[in-house]
Amino acid sequence: MPVEEFVAGWISGALGLVLGHPFDTVKVRLQTQTTYRGIVDCMVKTYRHESLLGFFKGMSFPIASIAVVNSVLFGVYSNALLALTATSHQERRAQPPSYTHVFIAGCTGGFLQAYCLAPFDLIKVRLQNQTEPRAKLGSPPPRYRGPVHCAASIFQAEGPRGLFRGAWALTLRDTPTMGIYFVTYEWLCRQSTPDGQNPSSATVLVAGGFAGLTSWVTATPLDVIKSRMQMAGLKQRVYRGLLDCMVSSARQEGLGVFFRGLTINSARAFPVNAVTFLSYEYLLHSWG
Ligand SMILES: CN(C)C(=N)NCCC[C@H](N)C(=O)O
């Protein structure tokens, strides 16, 4: 099993993650809190109360976990394609796989990475939603003192299953949308690259950006549900399951609730995934 895809997936994912985390924090807050009037209001309030650091809350665990998560995504994707088409990454330009195979490989990568991602994503979302400024003398401390404390508190209160809160919604979000992600990327690369050649850096940037954009646009409704289920338990609102969360969110806030955070998510998805794919292709190319 070629391991370069796993390593390239890890490094490229880490670069994209740092670039996109401030946007991600604003998105999560808009999806789970009703106190903000919109993106600008959320940004201004975050900056005023928590300074620039507020935008980077919850980033350390994703950075630590991206090695596992992104290398599983890209490594499983590439190795699933190898199993389906018997072509390595280098051979795929000369013998391009069918879009059905790309879709199946993408869905497989998405499905497996969702389970690795679930506990890290839960902790990220809980920390991003702590709007208290950094601990000051006399003011009550935030509920979680950091990622390890957050993980330990959830484990103590709810057991190991608690760490997988929202995992089902996350799996449903990621399985089909990762298929869409890789199909969009492949399709755009093939449209603008002569047969048998490698795509140019500009093509990879644009195709990667659009792959991120289309997959996140389709992922947003389940992303909202996933974030709400992850936050449930902390608030009074406890859902009986995914469907209950969908129905009660729509009843209380209208169908627009499923598109919360769509604009900021799209603005984030393009640069993050352009950088992710460019570094992934570059690393695999330079390792021959
Ligand atoms: C719709 N989904 C879940 C995705 N397209 N995920 C893959 C992109 C991962 C990248 N680190 C990002 O956060 O955008």
The ligand as a Gaussian input file, in Angstrom:
#p B3LYP/6-31G(d) Opt

LIG

0 1
 C      -17.700000      18.721000       2.496000
 N      -16.549000      18.254000       3.181000
 C      -16.731000      17.695000       4.485000
 C      -15.328000      18.328000       2.574000
 N      -15.199000      18.690000       1.444000
 N      -14.298000      17.951000       3.260000
 C      -13.006000      17.811000       2.619000
 C      -12.271000      19.053000       2.752000
 C      -11.489000      19.063000       3.950000
 C      -10.854000      20.370000       4.171000
 N       -9.925000      20.191000       5.247000
 C      -11.879000      21.412000       4.587000
 O      -12.056000      21.576000       5.792000
 O      -12.474000      22.062000       3.751000

